[in-house]
Amino acid sequence: MALSFTTFDVFTKTPFRGNPLAIVHVPAGTQLSQDQKQLLAREFNLSETVFLHEQTAEDVQARTARIDIFTPYAEIAFAGHPTVGTATFLLHHLHLDSARMLATRAGLVPFKEGSSAGAEIAVAHNVHVHDAPFAGTSFAPHPVVSIVNGMTGIMARVPDLETLGKQTANLVGTENTYTAREKLDEGWRNGPVVSYFYVDFGNAGTDGARKLRTRNLGSREDPATGSAAAGLCAYLSLLEKDGGQLAREYEVTQGVEMGRRSEIRIRVTLNSARTGIEEILLSGDAVKVLEGKVPIPSADLTLHSE
């Protein structure tokens, strides 16, 4: 049996730019094991692959679409570009009126039309700033922020684009992307730890939005990382929580050094007491690139079969 798939380039309107995403359609009654989903994600070998499950009657009633998100190495609770890409697919290509929330491992993610070619999602968030998990290292001064339990970034500010362009690897070591979590705060030791390098241009964006140029280095470089961008913007908003508006606008450009320029838009709203985050909205465009069929891996195959 084969499954239908569609690929999108996310956070761009231009094919072969942005961050590629594979969406695999899982019909009702089709059961895939974790190994089978992981093998398919490894076959696509993109930053993430989404498994989009056909809606049940209960899903339709709840207006949800169930998704699983996999990197080539592991399942993850949440990520930005898979949710924006999947929401765009549902809104602009399937024209599916029966879903306005994505059911992820991190919780429900509401979505709506963002632009003629994209979507806006309400980011699942439980922002946590870790207590010096990498003390004694050269990168210890950089804040370590989880947008949700399982998605963590070292937020490394650099002075200029030249320095940004010289970054080559995750600060914890490429090989430690999925093991550095053991250094995180108790109860938060899940998922990958990436390094999110950024240059802050201040309020130089459209209508005074804060403009950031970023790079994400984990097990490899990622052209656009909505979860890391949301984590950074949430952290910056909390850092300056005592002044300014409750709602802050950000424009994040990523992937330039890879030749896959991506444009990410984020709006962070503080709660009325300015003690935490009320809402994070993430939006961007996406363009369809490929569609086809992929066979379901044999149930006899495992991740380490010869």
Salt bridges, closest charged atoms under 4 A:
ASP9 OD1 - ARG260 NH2 3.14
GLU48 OE1 - HIS81 ND1 2.87
ASP59 OD2 - ARG66 NE 2.82
ASP68 OD2 - LYS37 NZ 3.14
ASP68 OD2 - HIS53 NE2 2.68
ASP68 OD1 - ARG105 NH2 3.53
GLU75 OE2 - ARG105 NE 2.71
ASP97 OD1 - ARG100 NH2 3.67
GLU120 OE2 - LYS112 NZ 3.54
GLU162 OE2 - LYS166 NZ 3.50
ASP185 OD2 - HIS128 NE2 2.79
ASP185 OD2 - HIS130 ND1 3.74
GLU186 OE1 - ARG189 NH1 3.06
ASP200 OD2 - ARG210 NH2 2.52
GLU221 OE2 - ARG215 NE 2.87
GLU240 OE1 - ARG210 NH1 3.21
GLU249 OE2 - ARG267 NH1 2.21
GLU251 OE1 - LYS211 NZ 3.92
GLU257 OE2 - ARG213 NH2 2.56
GLU257 OE1 - ARG215 NE 3.94
GLU263 OE2 - ARG261 NE 2.78
GLU291 OE1 - LYS288 NZ 3.54
